[in-house]
Amino acid sequence: LAGMAIEILVPDFRGRDDRALEILKSAPPDVMNHNLIEADQVSATVDR
């Protein structure tokens, strides 16, 4: 489809950064996002 973009939401690569980067280099997305999730203990400290 004309004008369509590909966005990916990546998980933690779990120590396989080299393989993940290989895949991303072979077919790069238009947009790449990563969610950051904080543990409750950390978030209480950060919120202060």
Residue, then its C-alpha position, 0 to 999 in steps of 0.5 A: l500500500a502506498g504511503m504505509a509505514i512499518e512500526i515495531l515495538v521491540p521487547d527486551f532482546r534477552g542477551r541476543d542483541d547481535r541477532a536482533l541487530e542483524i535482523l533489523k539491519s536486513a529489513p529496517p522498520d520506519v519507526m522503532n519503539h521500546n516500552l520502559i517498565e518500572a518496578d513498583q519499588v523503583s517508581a516510588t523512588v523516581d516519583r519523589 
